[in-house]
Amino acid sequence: MTIVVHQIMEGKTIKHISFFSTVIETIGYDPQTATLEVKLATDGKVRRYDDVPEDIWYRLRHNYHPDTYFRVNVSGHFEETVVSDDDGQEKE
């Protein structure tokens, strides 16, 4: 398991875990801020979703078809912000 850390706010980070899927490379969740981050394997970009309920995180993490679950239940349902590109640089 690979753990990747992305800064979400001043001094605050989200730890990502590696994910074996064709679309998702890593995922991370901060329950204090209800922030979900997903790094897509397709373009290497990290996307941040705010106000994501914790049950969505658990269902995504443990789903047999995480790519489909992500597409149906996260993408397009929560505000998306691209926070970094594939070289890990934060976007402004």
Biopython code that builds the backbone (N, CA, C, O; Angstrom):
import numpy as np
from Bio.PDB.StructureBuilder import StructureBuilder

atoms = [
    (1, "MET", "N", (0.842, -1.171, 0.000)),
    (1, "MET", "CA", (0.000, 0.000, 0.000)),
    (1, "MET", "C", (0.889, 1.237, 0.000)),
    (1, "MET", "O", (1.826, 1.336, 0.792)),
    (2, "THR", "N", (0.598, 2.155, -0.870)),
    (2, "THR", "CA", (1.314, 3.414, -0.954)),
    (2, "THR", "C", (0.491, 4.497, -0.279)),
    (2, "THR", "O", (-0.726, 4.558, -0.453)),
    (3, "ILE", "N", (1.146, 5.346, 0.486)),
    (3, "ILE", "CA", (0.456, 6.477, 1.094)),
    (3, "ILE", "C", (1.056, 7.753, 0.528)),
    (3, "ILE", "O", (2.269, 7.956, 0.570)),
    (4, "VAL", "N", (0.198, 8.603, 0.004)),
    (4, "VAL", "CA", (0.591, 9.882, -0.571)),
    (4, "VAL", "C", (-0.092, 10.957, 0.252)),
    (4, "VAL", "O", (-1.242, 10.780, 0.656)),
    (5, "VAL", "N", (0.581, 12.059, 0.509)),
    (5, "VAL", "CA", (0.003, 13.115, 1.328)),
    (5, "VAL", "C", (-0.170, 14.373, 0.489)),
    (5, "VAL", "O", (0.761, 14.804, -0.191)),
    (6, "HIS", "N", (-1.360, 14.960, 0.536)),
    (6, "HIS", "CA", (-1.654, 16.211, -0.151)),
    (6, "HIS", "C", (-2.113, 17.231, 0.879)),
    (6, "HIS", "O", (-2.928, 16.920, 1.748)),
    (7, "GLN", "N", (-1.593, 18.439, 0.782)),
    (7, "GLN", "CA", (-1.985, 19.509, 1.702)),
    (7, "GLN", "C", (-3.350, 20.038, 1.291)),
    (7, "GLN", "O", (-3.562, 20.350, 0.119)),
    (8, "ILE", "N", (-4.290, 20.145, 2.248)),
    (8, "ILE", "CA", (-5.609, 20.676, 1.923)),
    (8, "ILE", "C", (-5.808, 22.094, 2.437)),
    (8, "ILE", "O", (-6.556, 22.867, 1.839)),
    (9, "MET", "N", (-5.160, 22.441, 3.517)),
    (9, "MET", "CA", (-5.232, 23.788, 4.062)),
    (9, "MET", "C", (-3.904, 24.041, 4.746)),
    (9, "MET", "O", (-3.058, 23.151, 4.829)),
    (10, "GLU", "N", (-3.729, 25.234, 5.227)),
    (10, "GLU", "CA", (-2.485, 25.541, 5.918)),
    (10, "GLU", "C", (-2.252, 24.533, 7.035)),
    (10, "GLU", "O", (-3.025, 24.458, 7.990)),
    (11, "GLY", "N", (-1.177, 23.761, 6.905)),
    (11, "GLY", "CA", (-0.816, 22.812, 7.939)),
    (11, "GLY", "C", (-1.662, 21.560, 8.004)),
    (11, "GLY", "O", (-1.434, 20.731, 8.885)),
    (12, "LYS", "N", (-2.615, 21.381, 7.128)),
    (12, "LYS", "CA", (-3.510, 20.231, 7.167)),
    (12, "LYS", "C", (-3.299, 19.382, 5.920)),
    (12, "LYS", "O", (-3.208, 19.917, 4.815)),
    (13, "THR", "N", (-3.220, 18.080, 6.085)),
    (13, "THR", "CA", (-3.001, 17.191, 4.947)),
    (13, "THR", "C", (-4.002, 16.048, 4.952)),
    (13, "THR", "O", (-4.602, 15.726, 5.977)),
    (14, "ILE", "N", (-4.166, 15.452, 3.796)),
    (14, "ILE", "CA", (-4.976, 14.242, 3.658)),
    (14, "ILE", "C", (-4.049, 13.134, 3.190)),
    (14, "ILE", "O", (-3.342, 13.290, 2.195)),
    (15, "LYS", "N", (-4.050, 12.021, 3.899)),
    (15, "LYS", "CA", (-3.275, 10.859, 3.477)),
    (15, "LYS", "C", (-4.094, 10.078, 2.460)),
    (15, "LYS", "O", (-5.279, 9.812, 2.660)),
    (16, "HIS", "N", (-3.440, 9.722, 1.372)),
    (16, "HIS", "CA", (-4.080, 8.926, 0.329)),
    (16, "HIS", "C", (-3.609, 7.485, 0.433)),
    (16, "HIS", "O", (-2.476, 7.214, 0.833)),
    (17, "ILE", "N", (-4.485, 6.574, 0.072)),
    (17, "ILE", "CA", (-4.100, 5.174, -0.043)),
    (17, "ILE", "C", (-4.175, 4.786, -1.513)),
    (17, "ILE", "O", (-5.003, 5.300, -2.265)),
    (18, "SER", "N", (-3.299, 3.873, -1.906)),
    (18, "SER", "CA", (-3.318, 3.425, -3.294)),
    (18, "SER", "C", (-4.573, 2.608, -3.541)),
    (18, "SER", "O", (-5.143, 2.005, -2.631)),
    (19, "PHE", "N", (-4.981, 2.607, -4.788)),
    (19, "PHE", "CA", (-6.249, 1.990, -5.143)),
    (19, "PHE", "C", (-6.053, 1.225, -6.435)),
    (19, "PHE", "O", (-5.485, 1.756, -7.389)),
    (20, "PHE", "N", (-6.509, 0.000, -6.479)),
    (20, "PHE", "CA", (-6.345, -0.812, -7.676)),
    (20, "PHE", "C", (-7.604, -0.740, -8.522)),
    (20, "PHE", "O", (-8.552, -1.500, -8.327)),
    (21, "SER", "N", (-7.588, 0.187, -9.460)),
    (21, "SER", "CA", (-8.695, 0.317, -10.403)),
    (21, "SER", "C", (-8.146, 0.927, -11.681)),
    (21, "SER", "O", (-7.011, 1.402, -11.716)),
    (22, "THR", "N", (-8.941, 0.911, -12.711)),
    (22, "THR", "CA", (-8.485, 1.456, -13.989)),
    (22, "THR", "C", (-8.601, 2.970, -14.039)),
    (22, "THR", "O", (-7.915, 3.608, -14.837)),
    (23, "VAL", "N", (-9.452, 3.560, -13.208)),
    (23, "VAL", "CA", (-9.688, 5.001, -13.237)),
    (23, "VAL", "C", (-9.044, 5.714, -12.048)),
    (23, "VAL", "O", (-8.487, 6.800, -12.210)),
    (24, "ILE", "N", (-9.113, 5.122, -10.865)),
    (24, "ILE", "CA", (-8.665, 5.770, -9.632)),
    (24, "ILE", "C", (-7.293, 5.238, -9.226)),
    (24, "ILE", "O", (-7.083, 4.028, -9.137)),
    (25, "GLU", "N", (-6.359, 6.166, -8.981)),
    (25, "GLU", "CA", (-5.014, 5.773, -8.544)),
    (25, "GLU", "C", (-4.894, 5.792, -7.023)),
    (25, "GLU", "O", (-4.414, 4.829, -6.426)),
    (26, "THR", "N", (-5.331, 6.895, -6.390)),
    (26, "THR", "CA", (-5.314, 6.992, -4.930)),
    (26, "THR", "C", (-6.564, 7.727, -4.456)),
    (26, "THR", "O", (-7.179, 8.492, -5.200)),
    (27, "ILE", "N", (-6.924, 7.472, -3.193)),
    (27, "ILE", "CA", (-8.043, 8.180, -2.579)),
    (27, "ILE", "C", (-7.664, 8.547, -1.148)),
    (27, "ILE", "O", (-6.870, 7.862, -0.503)),
    (28, "GLY", "N", (-8.248, 9.641, -0.668)),
    (28, "GLY", "CA", (-8.028, 10.061, 0.706)),
    (28, "GLY", "C", (-9.243, 10.817, 1.209)),
    (28, "GLY", "O", (-9.994, 11.406, 0.432)),
    (29, "TYR", "N", (-9.426, 10.792, 2.526)),
    (29, "TYR", "CA", (-10.600, 11.440, 3.112)),
    (29, "TYR", "C", (-10.225, 12.049, 4.452)),
    (29, "TYR", "O", (-9.488, 11.449, 5.234)),
    (30, "ASP", "N", (-10.737, 13.247, 4.711)),
    (30, "ASP", "CA", (-10.581, 13.907, 6.004)),
    (30, "ASP", "C", (-11.964, 14.041, 6.627)),
    (30, "ASP", "O", (-12.760, 14.864, 6.176)),
    (31, "PRO", "N", (-12.269, 13.245, 7.662)),
    (31, "PRO", "CA", (-13.600, 13.295, 8.269)),
    (31, "PRO", "C", (-13.897, 14.612, 8.988)),
    (31, "PRO", "O", (-15.064, 14.976, 9.133)),
    (32, "GLN", "N", (-12.871, 15.331, 9.439)),
    (32, "GLN", "CA", (-13.101, 16.605, 10.131)),
    (32, "GLN", "C", (-13.625, 17.677, 9.188)),
    (32, "GLN", "O", (-14.413, 18.531, 9.593)),
    (33, "THR", "N", (-13.190, 17.636, 7.932)),
    (33, "THR", "CA", (-13.638, 18.637, 6.961)),
    (33, "THR", "C", (-14.571, 18.049, 5.909)),
    (33, "THR", "O", (-15.052, 18.768, 5.033)),
    (34, "ALA", "N", (-14.832, 16.731, 5.991)),
    (34, "ALA", "CA", (-15.664, 16.022, 5.004)),
    (34, "ALA", "C", (-15.139, 16.245, 3.585)),
    (34, "ALA", "O", (-15.902, 16.471, 2.645)),
    (35, "THR", "N", (-13.802, 16.172, 3.462)),
    (35, "THR", "CA", (-13.147, 16.395, 2.179)),
    (35, "THR", "C", (-12.640, 15.075, 1.617)),
    (35, "THR", "O", (-11.900, 14.347, 2.278)),
    (36, "LEU", "N", (-13.044, 14.780, 0.397)),
    (36, "LEU", "CA", (-12.590, 13.593, -0.323)),
    (36, "LEU", "C", (-11.638, 14.039, -1.419)),
    (36, "LEU", "O", (-11.926, 14.988, -2.148)),
    (37, "GLU", "N", (-10.502, 13.357, -1.540)),
    (37, "GLU", "CA", (-9.593, 13.600, -2.649)),
    (37, "GLU", "C", (-9.429, 12.318, -3.440)),
    (37, "GLU", "O", (-9.315, 11.229, -2.877)),
    (38, "VAL", "N", (-9.418, 12.468, -4.753)),
    (38, "VAL", "CA", (-9.279, 11.333, -5.660)),
    (38, "VAL", "C", (-8.231, 11.690, -6.704)),
    (38, "VAL", "O", (-8.352, 12.701, -7.395)),
    (39, "LYS", "N", (-7.207, 10.860, -6.814)),
    (39, "LYS", "CA", (-6.228, 11.036, -7.891)),
    (39, "LYS", "C", (-6.591, 10.050, -8.986)),
    (39, "LYS", "O", (-6.612, 8.837, -8.776)),
    (40, "LEU", "N", (-6.874, 10.596, -10.154)),
    (40, "LEU", "CA", (-7.280, 9.754, -11.265)),
    (40, "LEU", "C", (-6.067, 9.213, -12.008)),
    (40, "LEU", "O", (-5.105, 9.938, -12.263)),
    (41, "ALA", "N", (-6.126, 7.943, -12.349)),
    (41, "ALA", "CA", (-5.054, 7.310, -13.111)),
    (41, "ALA", "C", (-5.051, 7.804, -14.547)),
    (41, "ALA", "O", (-4.016, 7.779, -15.213)),
    (42, "THR", "N", (-6.199, 8.251, -15.024)),
    (42, "THR", "CA", (-6.325, 8.656, -16.423)),
    (42, "THR", "C", (-5.522, 9.902, -16.753)),
    (42, "THR", "O", (-4.968, 9.997, -17.849)),
    (43, "ASP", "N", (-5.442, 10.874, -15.823)),
    (43, "ASP", "CA", (-4.689, 12.097, -16.112)),
    (43, "ASP", "C", (-3.716, 12.490, -15.000)),
    (43, "ASP", "O", (-2.995, 13.479, -15.137)),
    (44, "GLY", "N", (-3.684, 11.736, -13.908)),
    (44, "GLY", "CA", (-2.756, 12.006, -12.820)),
    (44, "GLY", "C", (-3.105, 13.199, -11.954)),
    (44, "GLY", "O", (-2.308, 13.597, -11.105)),
    (45, "LYS", "N", (-4.281, 13.777, -12.152)),
    (45, "LYS", "CA", (-4.671, 14.965, -11.389)),
    (45, "LYS", "C", (-5.453, 14.575, -10.136)),
    (45, "LYS", "O", (-6.238, 13.626, -10.136)),
    (46, "VAL", "N", (-5.212, 15.342, -9.067)),
    (46, "VAL", "CA", (-5.944, 15.152, -7.818)),
    (46, "VAL", "C", (-7.141, 16.079, -7.838)),
    (46, "VAL", "O", (-7.022, 17.276, -8.097)),
    (47, "ARG", "N", (-8.294, 15.501, -7.560)),
    (47, "ARG", "CA", (-9.531, 16.269, -7.489)),
    (47, "ARG", "C", (-10.041, 16.239, -6.058)),
    (47, "ARG", "O", (-10.037, 15.195, -5.405)),
    (48, "ARG", "N", (-10.481, 17.396, -5.580)),
    (48, "ARG", "CA", (-10.997, 17.524, -4.217)),
    (48, "ARG", "C", (-12.501, 17.737, -4.273)),
    (48, "ARG", "O", (-13.004, 18.518, -5.081)),
    (49, "TYR", "N", (-13.211, 17.029, -3.401)),
    (49, "TYR", "CA", (-14.664, 17.145, -3.292)),
    (49, "TYR", "C", (-14.983, 17.511, -1.848)),
    (49, "TYR", "O", (-14.565, 16.821, -0.919)),
    (50, "ASP", "N", (-15.726, 18.600, -1.665)),
    (50, "ASP", "CA", (-16.064, 19.082, -0.328)),
    (50, "ASP", "C", (-17.447, 18.603, 0.097)),
    (50, "ASP", "O", (-18.303, 18.304, -0.736)),
    (51, "ASP", "N", (-17.645, 18.538, 1.411)),
    (51, "ASP", "CA", (-18.932, 18.168, 2.021)),
    (51, "ASP", "C", (-19.399, 16.776, 1.612)),
    (51, "ASP", "O", (-20.587, 16.552, 1.383)),
    (52, "VAL", "N", (-18.455, 15.846, 1.523)),
    (52, "VAL", "CA", (-18.780, 14.462, 1.174)),
    (52, "VAL", "C", (-19.040, 13.692, 2.466)),
    (52, "VAL", "O", (-18.168, 13.632, 3.333)),
    (53, "PRO", "N", (-20.227, 13.102, 2.607)),
    (53, "PRO", "CA", (-20.522, 12.332, 3.816)),
    (53, "PRO", "C", (-19.558, 11.149, 3.970)),
    (53, "PRO", "O", (-19.110, 10.559, 2.987)),
    (54, "GLU", "N", (-19.258, 10.827, 5.206)),
    (54, "GLU", "CA", (-18.301, 9.758, 5.490)),
    (54, "GLU", "C", (-18.745, 8.413, 4.921)),
    (54, "GLU", "O", (-17.903, 7.600, 4.538)),
    (55, "ASP", "N", (-20.054, 8.165, 4.858)),
    (55, "ASP", "CA", (-20.514, 6.885, 4.317)),
    (55, "ASP", "C", (-20.179, 6.743, 2.829)),
    (55, "ASP", "O", (-19.965, 5.629, 2.349)),
    (56, "ILE", "N", (-20.131, 7.852, 2.102)),
    (56, "ILE", "CA", (-19.728, 7.808, 0.688)),
    (56, "ILE", "C", (-18.271, 7.355, 0.595)),
    (56, "ILE", "O", (-17.925, 6.531, -0.252)),
    (57, "TRP", "N", (-17.425, 7.896, 1.466)),
    (57, "TRP", "CA", (-16.012, 7.502, 1.520)),
    (57, "TRP", "C", (-15.879, 6.005, 1.765)),
    (57, "TRP", "O", (-15.143, 5.326, 1.049)),
    (58, "TYR", "N", (-16.578, 5.483, 2.760)),
    (58, "TYR", "CA", (-16.472, 4.059, 3.070)),
    (58, "TYR", "C", (-16.996, 3.195, 1.930)),
    (58, "TYR", "O", (-16.400, 2.172, 1.593)),
    (59, "ARG", "N", (-18.095, 3.603, 1.347)),
    (59, "ARG", "CA", (-18.651, 2.824, 0.236)),
    (59, "ARG", "C", (-17.729, 2.836, -0.979)),
    (59, "ARG", "O", (-17.566, 1.809, -1.638)),
    (60, "LEU", "N", (-17.129, 3.971, -1.280)),
    (60, "LEU", "CA", (-16.177, 4.049, -2.385)),
    (60, "LEU", "C", (-14.972, 3.158, -2.101)),
    (60, "LEU", "O", (-14.527, 2.396, -2.960)),
    (61, "ARG", "N", (-14.465, 3.267, -0.907)),
    (61, "ARG", "CA", (-13.258, 2.526, -0.526)),
    (61, "ARG", "C", (-13.454, 1.014, -0.550)),
    (61, "ARG", "O", (-12.521, 0.277, -0.869)),
    (62, "HIS", "N", (-14.644, 0.550, -0.220)),
    (62, "HIS", "CA", (-14.884, -0.888, -0.103)),
    (62, "HIS", "C", (-15.738, -1.465, -1.227)),
    (62, "HIS", "O", (-16.157, -2.620, -1.148)),
    (63, "ASN", "N", (-15.997, -0.696, -2.252)),
    (63, "ASN", "CA", (-16.871, -1.145, -3.332)),
    (63, "ASN", "C", (-16.136, -2.069, -4.291)),
    (63, "ASN", "O", (-14.958, -1.865, -4.583)),
    (64, "TYR", "N", (-16.843, -3.093, -4.783)),
    (64, "TYR", "CA", (-16.253, -4.017, -5.758)),
    (64, "TYR", "C", (-16.048, -3.353, -7.112)),
    (64, "TYR", "O", (-15.221, -3.800, -7.906)),
    (65, "HIS", "N", (-16.795, -2.294, -7.377)),
    (65, "HIS", "CA", (-16.691, -1.554, -8.635)),
    (65, "HIS", "C", (-16.490, -0.071, -8.318)),
    (65, "HIS", "O", (-17.385, 0.740, -8.559)),
    (66, "PRO", "N", (-15.308, 0.293, -7.773)),
    (66, "PRO", "CA", (-15.094, 1.672, -7.321)),
    (66, "PRO", "C", (-15.177, 2.703, -8.440)),
    (66, "PRO", "O", (-15.611, 3.831, -8.206)),
    (67, "ASP", "N", (-14.768, 2.335, -9.649)),
    (67, "ASP", "CA", (-14.836, 3.288, -10.759)),
    (67, "ASP", "C", (-16.280, 3.688, -11.034)),
    (67, "ASP", "O", (-16.587, 4.866, -11.216)),
    (68, "THR", "N", (-17.153, 2.702, -11.062)),
    (68, "THR", "CA", (-18.574, 2.965, -11.294)),
    (68, "THR", "C", (-19.173, 3.728, -10.119)),
    (68, "THR", "O", (-19.927, 4.680, -10.318)),
    (69, "TYR", "N", (-18.844, 3.317, -8.897)),
    (69, "TYR", "CA", (-19.368, 4.004, -7.718)),
    (69, "TYR", "C", (-18.950, 5.473, -7.720)),
    (69, "TYR", "O", (-19.762, 6.349, -7.423)),
    (70, "PHE", "N", (-17.695, 5.743, -8.052)),
    (70, "PHE", "CA", (-17.195, 7.114, -8.123)),
    (70, "PHE", "C", (-17.966, 7.917, -9.165)),
    (70, "PHE", "O", (-18.399, 9.038, -8.897)),
    (71, "ARG", "N", (-18.134, 7.347, -10.340)),
    (71, "ARG", "CA", (-18.822, 8.048, -11.431)),
    (71, "ARG", "C", (-20.283, 8.329, -11.082)),
    (71, "ARG", "O", (-20.792, 9.410, -11.381)),
    (72, "VAL", "N", (-20.957, 7.375, -10.458)),
    (72, "VAL", "CA", (-22.389, 7.497, -10.172)),
    (72, "VAL", "C", (-22.670, 8.324, -8.909)),
    (72, "VAL", "O", (-23.668, 9.042, -8.858)),
    (73, "ASN", "N", (-21.808, 8.231, -7.898)),
    (73, "ASN", "CA", (-22.124, 8.831, -6.599)),
    (73, "ASN", "C", (-21.271, 10.021, -6.174)),
    (73, "ASN", "O", (-21.631, 10.718, -5.225)),
    (74, "VAL", "N", (-20.160, 10.271, -6.846)),
    (74, "VAL", "CA", (-19.286, 11.377, -6.446)),
    (74, "VAL", "C", (-19.146, 12.402, -7.565)),
    (74, "VAL", "O", (-19.516, 13.564, -7.397)),
    (75, "SER", "N", (-18.623, 11.981, -8.686)),
    (75, "SER", "CA", (-18.385, 12.894, -9.809)),
    (75, "SER", "C", (-19.700, 13.506, -10.279)),
    (75, "SER", "O", (-20.640, 12.793, -10.632)),
    (76, "GLY", "N", (-19.754, 14.827, -10.277)),
    (76, "GLY", "CA", (-20.969, 15.522, -10.684)),
    (76, "GLY", "C", (-21.968, 15.751, -9.565)),
    (76, "GLY", "O", (-22.947, 16.473, -9.754)),
    (77, "HIS", "N", (-21.739, 15.143, -8.389)),
    (77, "HIS", "CA", (-22.652, 15.310, -7.250)),
    (77, "HIS", "C", (-22.097, 16.247, -6.185)),
    (77, "HIS", "O", (-22.846, 16.780, -5.367)),
    (78, "PHE", "N", (-20.787, 16.443, -6.199)),
    (78, "PHE", "CA", (-20.128, 17.324, -5.239)),
    (78, "PHE", "C", (-19.247, 18.293, -6.016)),
    (78, "PHE", "O", (-18.735, 17.966, -7.087)),
    (79, "GLU", "N", (-19.079, 19.492, -5.460)),
    (79, "GLU", "CA", (-18.230, 20.480, -6.122)),
    (79, "GLU", "C", (-16.812, 19.927, -6.254)),
    (79, "GLU", "O", (-16.229, 19.440, -5.285)),
    (80, "GLU", "N", (-16.270, 20.009, -7.466)),
    (80, "GLU", "CA", (-14.950, 19.454, -7.762)),
    (80, "GLU", "C", (-13.933, 20.572, -7.972)),
    (80, "GLU", "O", (-14.188, 21.539, -8.691)),
    (81, "THR", "N", (-12.772, 20.419, -7.328)),
    (81, "THR", "CA", (-11.663, 21.344, -7.514)),
    (81, "THR", "C", (-10.425, 20.532, -7.856)),
    (81, "THR", "O", (-10.072, 19.608, -7.124)),
    (82, "VAL", "N", (-9.762, 20.863, -8.958)),
    (82, "VAL", "CA", (-8.496, 20.217, -9.288)),
    (82, "VAL", "C", (-7.428, 20.905, -8.450)),
    (82, "VAL", "O", (-7.192, 22.104, -8.598)),
    (83, "VAL", "N", (-6.773, 20.133, -7.557)),
    (83, "VAL", "CA", (-5.832, 20.737, -6.617)),
    (83, "VAL", "C", (-4.380, 20.536, -6.999)),
    (83, "VAL", "O", (-3.520, 21.278, -6.523)),
    (84, "SER", "N", (-4.079, 19.570, -7.833)),
    (84, "SER", "CA", (-2.702, 19.401, -8.289)),
    (84, "SER", "C", (-2.693, 18.590, -9.563)),
    (84, "SER", "O", (-3.638, 17.864, -9.871)),
    (85, "ASP", "N", (-1.594, 18.731, -10.304)),
    (85, "ASP", "CA", (-1.444, 17.924, -11.504)),
    (85, "ASP", "C", (-0.519, 16.757, -11.195)),
    (85, "ASP", "O", (-0.162, 16.535, -10.038)),
    (86, "ASP", "N", (-0.131, 16.013, -12.220)),
    (86, "ASP", "CA", (0.606, 14.778, -11.995)),
    (86, "ASP", "C", (2.000, 14.960, -11.401)),
    (86, "ASP", "O", (2.600, 13.978, -10.964)),
    (87, "ASP", "N", (2.531, 16.171, -11.371)),
    (87, "ASP", "CA", (3.829, 16.363, -10.725)),
    (87, "ASP", "C", (3.685, 16.822, -9.275)),
    (87, "ASP", "O", (4.676, 17.152, -8.624)),
    (88, "GLY", "N", (2.440, 16.842, -8.768)),
    (88, "GLY", "CA", (2.185, 17.150, -7.370)),
    (88, "GLY", "C", (2.151, 18.623, -7.034)),
    (88, "GLY", "O", (2.049, 18.974, -5.859)),
    (89, "GLN", "N", (2.230, 19.492, -8.011)),
    (89, "GLN", "CA", (2.204, 20.927, -7.761)),
    (89, "GLN", "C", (0.786, 21.398, -7.489)),
    (89, "GLN", "O", (-0.149, 21.043, -8.206)),
    (90, "GLU", "N", (0.641, 22.193, -6.455)),
    (90, "GLU", "CA", (-0.668, 22.741, -6.114)),
    (90, "GLU", "C", (-1.115, 23.732, -7.179)),
    (90, "GLU", "O", (-0.313, 24.517, -7.684)),
    (91, "LYS", "N", (-2.404, 23.690, -7.516)),
    (91, "LYS", "CA", (-2.983, 24.654, -8.451)),
    (91, "LYS", "C", (-3.412, 25.884, -7.674)),
    (91, "LYS", "O", (-3.746, 25.786, -6.493)),
    (92, "GLU", "N", (-3.406, 27.017, -8.310)),
    (92, "GLU", "CA", (-3.856, 28.266, -7.677)),
    (92, "GLU", "C", (-5.329, 28.448, -7.925)),
    (92, "GLU", "O", (-5.913, 29.436, -7.480)),
]
sb = StructureBuilder()
sb.init_structure("model")
sb.init_model(0)
sb.init_chain("A")
sb.init_seg("    ")
for serial, (resi, resn, name, xyz) in enumerate(atoms, 1):
    if name == "N":
        sb.init_residue(resn, " ", resi, " ")
    sb.init_atom(name, np.array(xyz, "f"), 0.0, 1.0, " ", f" {name:<3s}", serial, name[0])
structure = sb.get_structure()
